[in-house]
């Protein structure tokens, strides 16, 4: 016997018992209806049907009929076909978002999940582990930013690349994300410039203890006495730099990367993107607005922890800075380059003088003597602009 038929039999027996007690004046209509969990009107209607048709009049007339909300067979078949042919590997939630957005699907996520599981297209999710309490978010945007990189095969058919992500602790909003061949100081400065230039200075930055972020002792402790280029720049800007001592401590950014490794890879493949530049444009213009609309949350407090920085030249702070001594040929040797110092109104030459080399994220260079720039160069060391 089907479960619905068994339940209908139980309801029938309950109604007949209550009806008998009502007919014998043991109960009034209000009490009878309350015992059955229906309104007085429904009780009167059931009573009338029973008098006119007997027990057949009390049978649920919906039994054996398809629900008006039932998904048509052709649409149900289309859902399974789309998943197999175009969205294979997507999570059901991600797949359902595309069904609604791109294919005019008007039915719910739960039906989609159960249908795909029933069809054997996707498996059931494993049971979740024991609950762990996450660290409370900061109340205001800008109080803490997370920055990290994840090496993964982001582009179909391409070698693994690093995705550099900077997100807000309070909201989970991703402010900056782009692909590079290898994470390092240049990629860090590029990300910080994007965020600081658009939003202002945060109160703190939370990262791992990678060599471009911190100098560490043999025991793995952070050596604050030897700042890296990133540490120097953050100290100059007054941004607190916090180093994590385990992946679990960076749980918020680690969970974001799990989502990105699942969704972003599939979105890039769906768009047919295989080059880094095209991928970064897609991430910036298409994916991040969509991701933040879906996953970012409202902060618990009112206001902002960002500090505006009008007039601050971030290019000259968020760059590699190293001191060199000018040679007898009035040139500066920097790695494999020879940077010829042009004529300057400051002095006849700079032989034996100490100068500062600035190396920008795009690979170009500049020479500074004190606060004054005395020459700018392209990545090959050719002079672009004399002071």
Number of C-alpha atoms within 10 A of each C-alpha: 5 6 8 10 13 11 10 15 13 10 15 14 11 13 20 14 12 19 21 12 14 17 11 10 10 12 16 13 18 14 15 21 21 12 14 15 11 12 16 17 12 13 20 13 13 17 17 14 16 17 11 11 10 12 13 11 15 18 16 11 9 8 11 7 7 9 9 7 7 10 16 10 9 8 11 15 13 13 19 18 14 14 19 13 8 11 18 14 15 17 13 19 13 16 22 24 15 14 19 14 11 9 13 9 15 11 14 11 17 11 14 20 20 15 17 18 14 12 12 11 15 20 12 11 6 6 6 6 6 6 6 6 6 9 9 8 17 18 19 20 27 24 20 25 26 20 22 21 25 21 18 14 15 25 21 15 9 11 11 16 19 20 24 22 21 26 26 24 24 22 20 22 23 23 21 19 21 21 23 19 13 16 19 17 18 22 22 22 22 19 21 22 21 16 19 17 17 11 18 17 23 23 17 19 23 21 22 20 18 14 11 18 22 23 19 16 9 7 6 10 13 19 12 11 7 12 18 18 21 23 19 18 20 20 13 11 16 13 16 15 18 18 18 14 14 10 11 11 16 18 13 18 27 16 12 16 20 12 14 17 17 15 18 19 18 20 19 19 15 11 10 12 17 15 12 17 13 12 21 18 12 17 21 15 11 12 19 18 14 11 17 15 11 11 13 15 12 13 17 13 11 10 11 14 19 18 14 14 14 8 6 11 10 17 15 14 20 27 26 21 20 13 15 16 17 21 15 12 12 19 19 25 15 15 6 8 13 14 23 20 21 18 15 13 9 11 7 9 17 23 15 15 13 16 20 22 24 23 22 21 19 12 14 16 25 23 26 18 16 10 7 12 17 22 22 23 19 16 13 13 18 15 17 12 13 15 15
